[in-house]
Amino acid sequence: MWINRDGQLYQAADETRVKFRTSLSAKVLEELKQRADEHGTFVNYLLEDGLKELLQQETIHFTKDMRPKDRIQYKTTYDEVLLEQVRAAAKEHKLYINDVIEAGVQFIDAERAKRGQHRYRIE
């Protein structure tokens, strides 16, 4: 992001974002990459949108039998507050964080997700 100080623009890291590595289904990840390209956004913004909607639900519908066998490691950044909420929900429902992230994929609305230009915003 960019910070406007006294009419000058300074590039700064977004302190509200944290790096996180998880394992996701390779098939789901490829589909998310295609959706992100189509909608001018990034995969992590799509995942965040789905997670926000998932956390508003009363329950998380995910059975451990549904875990995909094609999981690969995926590193990205997430909003720090949202990631803490996901951790708490995973613990409460006795799931892994990557299970919660994959369950949130069904709630993604690409039109509602942040645009790719969000990272270049001026504050």
DSSP file (Angstrom, degrees, kcal/mol; ACC not computed):
  #  RESIDUE AA STRUCTURE BP1 BP2  ACC     N-H-->O    O-->H-N    N-H-->O    O-->H-N    TCO  KAPPA ALPHA  PHI   PSI    X-CA   Y-CA   Z-CA
    1    1 A M              0   0    0      0, 0.0    11,-2.7     0, 0.0     2,-0.4   0.000 360.0 360.0 360.0 166.0    0.0    0.0    0.0
    2    2 A W  E     -Ab  11 122A   0    119,-3.1   121,-3.0     9,-0.2     2,-0.5  -0.914 360.0-150.2-116.6 143.0    1.0    3.6   -0.3
    3    3 A I  E     -A   10   0A   0      7,-3.2     7,-2.4    -2,-0.4     2,-0.7  -0.953   9.0-143.4-115.9 131.1    0.9    6.2    2.4
    4    4 A N  E     +A    9   0A   0     -2,-0.5     2,-0.5     5,-0.2     5,-0.2  -0.835  26.0 171.0 -95.8 111.7    0.3    9.9    1.6
    5    5 A R  E >  S-A    8   0A   0      3,-2.9     3,-2.2    -2,-0.7    -2,-0.0  -0.974  70.8 -23.8-124.1 117.6    2.3   12.1    3.9
    6    6 A D  T 3  S-     0   0    0     -2,-0.5    -1,-0.1     1,-0.3     3,-0.1   0.854 126.1 -50.6  52.9  40.0    2.5   15.8    3.2
    7    7 A G  T 3  S+     0   0    0      1,-0.3     2,-0.4     0, 0.0    -1,-0.3   0.471 117.2 112.3  80.6   0.7    1.7   15.3   -0.4
    8    8 A Q  E <   -A    5   0A   0     -3,-2.2    -3,-2.9     2,-0.0     2,-0.5  -0.866  61.7-135.8-107.3 141.2    4.4   12.6   -0.8
    9    9 A L  E     -A    4   0A   0     -2,-0.4     2,-0.4    -5,-0.2    -5,-0.2  -0.837  21.3-174.9 -97.8 130.8    3.7    9.0   -1.5
   10   10 A Y  E     -A    3   0A   0     -7,-2.4    -7,-3.2    -2,-0.5     2,-0.4  -0.984  22.6-129.3-124.4 134.5    5.6    6.4    0.5
   11   11 A Q  E     +A    2   0A   0     -2,-0.4     2,-0.3    -9,-0.2    -9,-0.2  -0.672  35.1 173.4 -83.4 135.4    5.4    2.7   -0.1
   12   12 A A        -     0   0    0    -11,-2.7     2,-0.2    -2,-0.4    -2,-0.0  -0.973  34.3-107.8-140.7 152.8    4.7    0.7    3.1
   13   13 A A        -     0   0    0     -2,-0.3     2,-0.9     1,-0.1     3,-0.0  -0.568  39.0-111.9 -76.5 144.1    3.9   -2.9    4.0
   14   14 A D    >   -     0   0    0     -2,-0.2     3,-1.5     1,-0.2    -1,-0.1  -0.702  26.7-162.5 -79.6 108.6    0.4   -3.6    5.1
   15   15 A E  T 3  S+     0   0    0     -2,-0.9    -1,-0.2     1,-0.3    -2,-0.0   0.617  82.6  68.6 -70.5 -13.4    0.8   -4.4    8.8
   16   16 A T  T 3  S+     0   0    0     63,-0.1    64,-3.2    64,-0.1     2,-0.4   0.517  87.4  83.1 -83.9  -3.4   -2.6   -6.0    9.0
   17   17 A R  E <   -C   79   0B   0     -3,-1.5     2,-0.4    62,-0.2    62,-0.2  -0.807  58.9-169.4-103.7 141.2   -1.5   -8.9    6.8
   18   18 A V  E     -C   78   0B   0     60,-2.7    60,-2.4    -2,-0.4     2,-0.2  -0.966  25.0-115.2-127.6 146.2    0.4  -12.0    8.0
   19   19 A K  E     +C   77   0B   0     -2,-0.4     2,-0.3    58,-0.2    58,-0.2  -0.556  37.5 177.2 -76.8 142.7    2.1  -14.7    6.1
   20   20 A F  E     -C   76   0B   0     56,-2.9    56,-2.2    -2,-0.2     2,-0.5  -0.982  18.8-154.4-150.4 135.7    0.6  -18.1    6.5
   21   21 A R  E     +C   75   0B   0     -2,-0.3     2,-0.3    54,-0.2    54,-0.2  -0.936  27.1 155.3-112.3 131.5    1.4  -21.5    4.9
   22   22 A T  E     -C   74   0B   0     52,-2.6    52,-3.4    -2,-0.5     2,-0.5  -0.833  41.0-106.9-141.0 177.9   -1.3  -24.1    4.6
   23   23 A S  E     +C   73   0B   0     -2,-0.3     2,-0.3    50,-0.3    50,-0.2  -0.968  38.6 173.0-115.4 127.7   -2.2  -27.2    2.5
   24   24 A L  E     -C   72   0B   0     48,-2.6    48,-3.1    -2,-0.5     2,-0.2  -0.903  42.1 -85.7-130.0 158.4   -5.0  -26.9    0.0
   25   25 A S  E  >  -C   71   0B   0     -2,-0.3     4,-2.7    46,-0.3    46,-0.2  -0.431  31.5-140.3 -61.6 130.1   -6.4  -29.2   -2.7
   26   26 A A  H  > S+     0   0    0     44,-1.9     4,-2.2     1,-0.2     5,-0.2   0.878 103.4  51.8 -61.2 -37.7   -4.4  -28.7   -5.9
   27   27 A K  H  > S+     0   0    0      2,-0.2     4,-2.0     1,-0.2    -1,-0.2   0.934 111.8  45.2 -65.0 -46.6   -7.6  -28.9   -7.9
   28   28 A V  H  > S+     0   0    0      1,-0.2     4,-2.4     2,-0.2    -2,-0.2   0.907 112.2  52.5 -63.7 -42.2   -9.4  -26.3   -5.8
   29   29 A L  H  X S+     0   0    0     -4,-2.7     4,-2.1     1,-0.2    -1,-0.2   0.894 108.6  49.7 -62.7 -40.8   -6.3  -24.0   -5.9
   30   30 A E  H  X S+     0   0    0     -4,-2.2     4,-1.9     2,-0.2    -1,-0.2   0.902 110.9  49.7 -65.2 -40.9   -6.2  -24.2   -9.7
   31   31 A E  H  X S+     0   0    0     -4,-2.0     4,-2.3     1,-0.2    -2,-0.2   0.900 110.5  50.6 -63.7 -40.0   -9.9  -23.3   -9.9
   32   32 A L  H  X S+     0   0    0     -4,-2.4     4,-2.6     1,-0.2    -2,-0.2   0.871 107.1  54.0 -66.2 -36.6   -9.3  -20.4   -7.6
   33   33 A K  H  X S+     0   0    0     -4,-2.1     4,-2.2     2,-0.2    -1,-0.2   0.907 109.8  47.8 -63.1 -41.2   -6.4  -19.1   -9.7
   34   34 A Q  H  X S+     0   0    0     -4,-1.9     4,-2.2     2,-0.2    -2,-0.2   0.917 112.9  47.7 -65.8 -43.2   -8.6  -19.2  -12.8
   35   35 A R  H  X S+     0   0    0     -4,-2.3     4,-1.8     2,-0.2    -2,-0.2   0.897 110.7  52.2 -63.9 -39.8  -11.5  -17.3  -10.9
   36   36 A A  H  X>S+     0   0    0     -4,-2.6     5,-2.4     1,-0.2     4,-0.7   0.919 110.2  48.2 -63.0 -43.8   -9.0  -14.8   -9.6
   37   37 A D  H ><5S+     0   0    0     -4,-2.2     3,-0.7     1,-0.2    -1,-0.2   0.906 111.3  50.6 -62.3 -42.3   -7.7  -14.1  -13.1
   38   38 A E  H 3<5S+     0   0    0     -4,-2.2    -1,-0.2     1,-0.2    -2,-0.2   0.832 118.1  38.1 -64.5 -32.7  -11.2  -13.7  -14.5
   39   39 A H  H 3<5S-     0   0    0     -4,-1.8    -1,-0.2    -5,-0.1    -2,-0.2   0.324 109.7-114.5-106.3   6.6  -12.2  -11.3  -11.8
   40   40 A G  T <<5S+     0   0    0     -4,-0.7    76,-3.1    -3,-0.7    77,-0.4   0.907  79.1 102.6  65.3  43.5   -9.0   -9.3  -11.5
   41   41 A T      < -     0   0    0     -5,-2.4     2,-0.3    74,-0.3    -1,-0.2  -0.688  69.0 -97.7-138.6-169.6   -8.1  -10.3   -8.0
   42   42 A F     >  -     0   0    0     72,-0.4     4,-1.7    -2,-0.2     3,-0.3  -0.829  27.8-115.6-119.0 158.3   -5.9  -12.7   -6.1
   43   43 A V  H  > S+     0   0    0     -2,-0.3     4,-2.7     1,-0.2     5,-0.2   0.894 114.7  54.5 -59.1 -42.4   -6.5  -16.2   -4.6
   44   44 A N  H  > S+     0   0    0      1,-0.2     4,-2.4     2,-0.2    -1,-0.2   0.853 105.8  52.4 -65.8 -32.1   -6.0  -15.0   -1.0
   45   45 A Y  H  > S+     0   0    0     -3,-0.3     4,-1.9     2,-0.2    69,-0.3   0.888 110.6  48.5 -67.6 -37.6   -8.6  -12.3   -1.5
   46   46 A L  H  X S+     0   0    0     -4,-1.7     4,-2.2     2,-0.2    -2,-0.2   0.937 111.7  49.0 -65.0 -46.0  -11.1  -14.9   -2.7
   47   47 A L  H  X S+     0   0    0     -4,-2.7     4,-2.4     1,-0.2    -2,-0.2   0.905 109.6  52.4 -60.4 -41.6  -10.2  -17.2    0.2
   48   48 A E  H  X S+     0   0    0     -4,-2.4     4,-2.4     2,-0.2    -1,-0.2   0.899 107.6  51.9 -62.0 -40.6  -10.7  -14.4    2.7
   49   49 A D  H  X S+     0   0    0     -4,-1.9     4,-1.8     1,-0.2    -1,-0.2   0.936 111.6  46.2 -61.6 -46.2  -14.1  -13.6    1.2
   50   50 A G  H  X S+     0   0    0     -4,-2.2     4,-2.5     1,-0.2    -2,-0.2   0.882 111.9  51.6 -63.5 -38.4  -15.2  -17.2    1.6
   51   51 A L  H  X S+     0   0    0     -4,-2.4     4,-2.6     2,-0.2    -1,-0.2   0.896 106.5  53.4 -67.2 -39.8  -13.9  -17.4    5.1
   52   52 A K  H  X S+     0   0    0     -4,-2.4     4,-0.7     1,-0.2    -1,-0.2   0.924 113.2  43.8 -60.1 -43.6  -15.7  -14.2    6.2
   53   53 A E  H >< S+     0   0    0     -4,-1.8     3,-0.7     1,-0.2     4,-0.5   0.905 112.2  52.9 -68.5 -41.0  -19.0  -15.7    5.0
   54   54 A L  H >< S+     0   0    0     -4,-2.5     3,-1.5     1,-0.2    -2,-0.2   0.903 104.9  55.0 -60.8 -42.3  -18.2  -19.1    6.5
   55   55 A L  H 3< S+     0   0    0     -4,-2.6    -1,-0.2     1,-0.3    -2,-0.2   0.700 100.8  60.1 -68.2 -18.3  -17.6  -17.6    9.9
   56   56 A Q  T << S+     0   0    0     -3,-0.7    -1,-0.3    -4,-0.7    -2,-0.2   0.631  88.5  94.6 -81.2 -13.5  -21.0  -16.0    9.8
   57   57 A Q  S <  S-     0   0    0     -3,-1.5     3,-0.1    -4,-0.5    -3,-0.0  -0.395  80.9-127.7 -75.7 155.5  -22.6  -19.4    9.6
   58   58 A E  S    S+     0   0    0      1,-0.1     2,-0.3    -2,-0.1    -1,-0.1   0.902  88.9  13.4 -68.4 -42.5  -23.8  -21.2   12.7
   59   59 A T  S    S-     0   0    0      2,-0.0     2,-0.6    -5,-0.0    -1,-0.1  -0.877  71.2-123.4-133.1 163.2  -21.9  -24.4   11.9
   60   60 A I        -     0   0    0     -2,-0.3     2,-1.2    29,-0.1    44,-0.0  -0.951  21.0-149.6-109.1 118.8  -19.2  -25.6    9.6
   61   61 A H        +     0   0    0     -2,-0.6     2,-0.3    42,-0.1    -2,-0.0  -0.741  46.8 127.0 -92.0  96.2  -20.3  -28.5    7.5
   62   62 A F        -     0   0    0     -2,-1.2     2,-0.4     5,-0.0    -2,-0.1  -0.935  38.6-160.8-152.1 123.7  -17.1  -30.5    6.9
   63   63 A T    >   -     0   0    0     -2,-0.3     3,-1.9     1,-0.1     4,-0.2  -0.842  27.1-126.7-105.6 147.2  -16.5  -34.1    7.5
   64   64 A K  G >  S+     0   0    0     -2,-0.4     3,-1.0     1,-0.3    -1,-0.1   0.709 108.6  66.3 -65.5 -18.7  -13.0  -35.5    7.8
   65   65 A D  G 3  S+     0   0    0      1,-0.2    -1,-0.3     0, 0.0    -3,-0.0   0.726  91.6  64.6 -71.3 -20.8  -13.9  -38.1    5.1
   66   66 A M  G <  S+     0   0    0     -3,-1.9    -1,-0.2     2,-0.0    -2,-0.2   0.487  70.8 125.9 -81.7  -2.9  -14.2  -35.2    2.6
   67   67 A R    <   -     0   0    0     -3,-1.0     2,-0.0    -4,-0.2    32,-0.0  -0.352  63.5-122.2 -60.5 128.2  -10.5  -34.3    2.9
   68   68 A P        -     0   0    0      0, 0.0     3,-0.4     0, 0.0    -1,-0.1  -0.343   6.9-144.9 -71.0 154.0   -8.9  -34.2   -0.5
   69   69 A K  S    S+     0   0    0      1,-0.2    -2,-0.1    -2,-0.0   -44,-0.0   0.485  89.7  69.1 -94.8  -5.1   -6.0  -36.4   -1.2
   70   70 A D        +     0   0    0      2,-0.0   -44,-1.9     0, 0.0    -1,-0.2  -0.051  66.7 151.5-106.5  32.7   -4.3  -33.9   -3.6
   71   71 A R  E     -C   25   0B   0     -3,-0.4     2,-0.3   -46,-0.2   -46,-0.3  -0.380  18.9-177.8 -69.3 139.4   -3.3  -31.3   -1.0
   72   72 A I  E     -C   24   0B   0    -48,-3.1   -48,-2.6    -2,-0.1     2,-0.2  -0.913  34.7 -92.2-129.9 159.5   -0.2  -29.2   -1.7
   73   73 A Q  E     -C   23   0B   0     -2,-0.3     2,-0.4   -50,-0.2   -50,-0.3  -0.499  40.2-172.9 -74.3 141.0    1.4  -26.5    0.3
   74   74 A Y  E     -C   22   0B   0    -52,-3.4   -52,-2.6    -2,-0.2     2,-0.5  -0.986   5.8-163.5-138.6 123.7    0.3  -22.9   -0.4
   75   75 A K  E     +C   21   0B   0     -2,-0.4     2,-0.3   -54,-0.2   -54,-0.2  -0.917  29.7 126.5-111.3 132.7    1.9  -19.8    1.1
   76   76 A T  E     -C   20   0B   0    -56,-2.2   -56,-2.9    -2,-0.5     2,-0.4  -0.890  52.2 -90.0-159.7-171.6    0.1  -16.4    1.0
   77   77 A T  E     -C   19   0B   0     -2,-0.3     2,-0.3   -58,-0.2   -58,-0.2  -0.894  33.7-174.4-116.4 149.6   -0.9  -13.6    3.3
   78   78 A Y  E     -C   18   0B   0    -60,-2.4   -60,-2.7    -2,-0.4     2,-0.3  -0.899  40.7 -85.5-132.6 161.4   -4.2  -13.2    5.2
   79   79 A D  E  >  -C   17   0B   0     -2,-0.3     4,-2.4   -62,-0.2   -62,-0.2  -0.561  40.9-134.8 -65.3 130.3   -5.8  -10.5    7.3
   80   80 A E  H  > S+     0   0    0    -64,-3.2     4,-1.9    -2,-0.3     5,-0.2   0.885 101.4  47.7 -61.2 -43.5   -4.4  -11.1   10.8
   81   81 A V  H  > S+     0   0    0    -65,-0.3     4,-1.9     1,-0.2    -1,-0.2   0.919 112.6  49.4 -65.2 -43.7   -7.8  -10.7   12.6
   82   82 A L  H  > S+     0   0    0      1,-0.2     4,-2.3     2,-0.2    -2,-0.2   0.905 108.9  52.6 -62.5 -41.9   -9.5  -13.0   10.1
   83   83 A L  H  X S+     0   0    0     -4,-2.4     4,-2.4     1,-0.2    -1,-0.2   0.883 108.1  51.1 -63.7 -38.1   -6.8  -15.7   10.5
   84   84 A E  H  X S+     0   0    0     -4,-1.9     4,-2.2     2,-0.2    -1,-0.2   0.886 109.8  50.3 -65.2 -38.1   -7.2  -15.6   14.3
   85   85 A Q  H  X S+     0   0    0     -4,-1.9     4,-2.4     2,-0.2    -2,-0.2   0.885 110.1  50.3 -65.8 -38.6  -10.9  -16.1   13.9
   86   86 A V  H  X S+     0   0    0     -4,-2.3     4,-2.6     2,-0.2    -2,-0.2   0.910 109.3  51.4 -65.9 -42.2  -10.3  -19.0   11.5
   87   87 A R  H  X S+     0   0    0     -4,-2.4     4,-2.4     1,-0.2    -2,-0.2   0.929 111.3  47.6 -59.0 -45.4   -8.0  -20.6   14.1
   88   88 A A  H  X S+     0   0    0     -4,-2.2     4,-2.6     1,-0.2    -2,-0.2   0.909 112.4  48.8 -64.0 -42.2  -10.6  -20.2   16.8
   89   89 A A  H  X S+     0   0    0     -4,-2.4     4,-2.3     2,-0.2    -1,-0.2   0.900 110.6  51.2 -65.1 -40.2  -13.3  -21.7   14.6
   90   90 A A  H  <>S+     0   0    0     -4,-2.6     5,-3.0     2,-0.2     4,-0.4   0.924 112.6  45.7 -62.5 -43.9  -11.1  -24.6   13.7
   91   91 A K  H ><5S+     0   0    0     -4,-2.4     3,-0.9     3,-0.2    -2,-0.2   0.919 112.2  51.2 -64.9 -43.5  -10.3  -25.3   17.3
   92   92 A E  H 3<5S+     0   0    0     -4,-2.6    -2,-0.2     1,-0.2    -1,-0.2   0.873 116.9  39.3 -62.1 -38.7  -14.0  -25.0   18.3
   93   93 A H  T 3<5S-     0   0    0     -4,-2.3    -1,-0.2    -5,-0.2    -2,-0.2   0.354 111.6-118.6 -94.9   5.4  -15.1  -27.4   15.6
   94   94 A K  T < 5S+     0   0    0     -3,-0.9     2,-0.3    -4,-0.4    -3,-0.2   0.921  71.7 126.8  57.0  48.2  -12.1  -29.8   16.1
   95   95 A L      < -     0   0    0     -5,-3.0     2,-0.2    -6,-0.1    -1,-0.2  -0.796  63.8-103.6-124.3 167.9  -10.9  -29.3   12.5
   96   96 A Y     >  -     0   0    0     -2,-0.3     4,-1.7     1,-0.1     3,-0.4  -0.596  33.2-114.9 -86.3 157.2   -7.6  -28.2   11.0
   97   97 A I  H  > S+     0   0    0      1,-0.2     4,-2.6    -2,-0.2     5,-0.2   0.900 117.4  54.6 -60.2 -41.0   -7.2  -24.7    9.7
   98   98 A N  H  > S+     0   0    0      1,-0.2     4,-2.3     2,-0.2    -1,-0.2   0.826 104.5  55.5 -65.7 -28.4   -6.8  -26.0    6.1
   99   99 A D  H  > S+     0   0    0     -3,-0.4     4,-2.1     2,-0.2    -1,-0.2   0.922 109.4  46.4 -64.6 -42.8  -10.2  -27.8    6.5
  100  100 A V  H  X S+     0   0    0     -4,-1.7     4,-1.7     2,-0.2    -2,-0.2   0.907 111.6  51.3 -66.0 -42.1  -11.9  -24.6    7.5
  101  101 A I  H  X S+     0   0    0     -4,-2.6     4,-0.6     1,-0.2    -1,-0.2   0.930 111.7  46.6 -61.1 -45.2  -10.2  -22.7    4.5
  102  102 A E  H >< S+     0   0    0     -4,-2.3     3,-0.7     1,-0.2     4,-0.4   0.851 109.6  54.2 -67.0 -33.3  -11.4  -25.4    2.1
  103  103 A A  H >< S+     0   0    0     -4,-2.1     3,-0.7     1,-0.2    -1,-0.2   0.832 103.8  57.4 -67.2 -30.7  -14.9  -25.3    3.6
  104  104 A G  H >< S+     0   0    0     -4,-1.7     3,-1.7     1,-0.2    -1,-0.2   0.671  85.1  81.2 -72.8 -16.9  -15.0  -21.6    3.0
  105  105 A V  G X< S+     0   0    0     -3,-0.7     3,-1.5    -4,-0.6    -1,-0.2   0.851  84.1  60.6 -59.0 -35.3  -14.4  -22.0   -0.7
  106  106 A Q  G <  S+     0   0    0     -3,-0.7    -1,-0.3    -4,-0.4    -2,-0.1   0.666 102.1  53.6 -68.2 -14.5  -18.1  -22.8   -1.3
  107  107 A F  G <  S+     0   0    0     -3,-1.7    -1,-0.3    -4,-0.2     2,-0.2   0.351  78.9 126.6-100.6   5.1  -19.0  -19.3    0.1
  108  108 A I    <   -     0   0    0     -3,-1.5     2,-0.5    -4,-0.2   -61,-0.1  -0.437  36.4-172.9 -70.2 132.2  -16.8  -17.3   -2.2
  109  109 A D    >>  -     0   0    0     -2,-0.2     4,-1.3   -63,-0.2     3,-1.3  -0.939   8.5-162.5-121.5 104.6  -18.4  -14.5   -4.2
  110  110 A A  T 34 S+     0   0    0     -2,-0.5    -1,-0.1     1,-0.3    -2,-0.0   0.775  89.1  58.4 -61.6 -27.5  -15.7  -13.1   -6.6
  111  111 A E  T 34 S+     0   0    0      1,-0.2    -1,-0.3    -3,-0.1     4,-0.1   0.798 109.2  44.7 -71.2 -27.4  -17.8   -9.9   -7.1
  112  112 A R  T <4 S+     0   0    0     -3,-1.3    -2,-0.2     2,-0.1    -1,-0.2   0.697  94.6  98.0 -88.8 -22.1  -17.7   -9.2   -3.4
  113  113 A A  S  < S-     0   0    0     -4,-1.3   -67,-0.1     1,-0.1   -68,-0.1  -0.203  87.9 -87.2 -67.9 157.8  -13.9  -10.0   -2.9
  114  114 A K        -     0   0    0    -69,-0.3   -72,-0.4     1,-0.1    -1,-0.1  -0.320  46.4-117.1 -61.3 146.5  -11.3   -7.3   -2.8
  115  115 A R    >   -     0   0    0    -74,-0.1     3,-1.7    -3,-0.1     4,-0.3  -0.441  23.0-109.5 -80.8 160.4   -9.9   -6.3   -6.2
  116  116 A G  G >  S+     0   0    0    -76,-3.1     3,-1.0     1,-0.3   -75,-0.2   0.778 116.3  64.6 -60.8 -28.8   -6.2   -6.9   -7.1
  117  117 A Q  G >  S+     0   0    0    -77,-0.4     3,-1.9     1,-0.2    -1,-0.3   0.594  77.2  89.0 -72.5 -10.0   -5.7   -3.1   -7.0
  118  118 A H  G X  S+     0   0    0     -3,-1.7     3,-1.5     1,-0.3    -1,-0.2   0.850  80.0  59.6 -56.9 -35.0   -6.5   -3.1   -3.3
  119  119 A R  G <  S+     0   0    0     -3,-1.0    -1,-0.3    -4,-0.3    -2,-0.1   0.669 103.3  52.3 -70.6 -14.2   -2.8   -3.7   -2.5
  120  120 A Y  G <  S+     0   0    0     -3,-1.9    -1,-0.3    -4,-0.1    -2,-0.2   0.176  83.3 134.4-103.5  16.1   -1.9   -0.5   -4.3
  121  121 A R    <   -     0   0    0     -3,-1.5  -119,-3.1     1,-0.1     2,-0.5  -0.159  53.2-127.0 -66.2 160.4   -4.3    1.7   -2.4
  122  122 A I  B      b    2   0A   0   -121,-0.2  -119,-0.2     1,-0.1    -1,-0.1  -0.940 360.0 360.0-111.1 127.5   -3.3    5.1   -1.0
  123  123 A E              0   0    0   -121,-3.0  -120,-0.2    -2,-0.5    -1,-0.1   0.358 360.0 360.0-118.3 360.0   -4.0    5.7    2.7
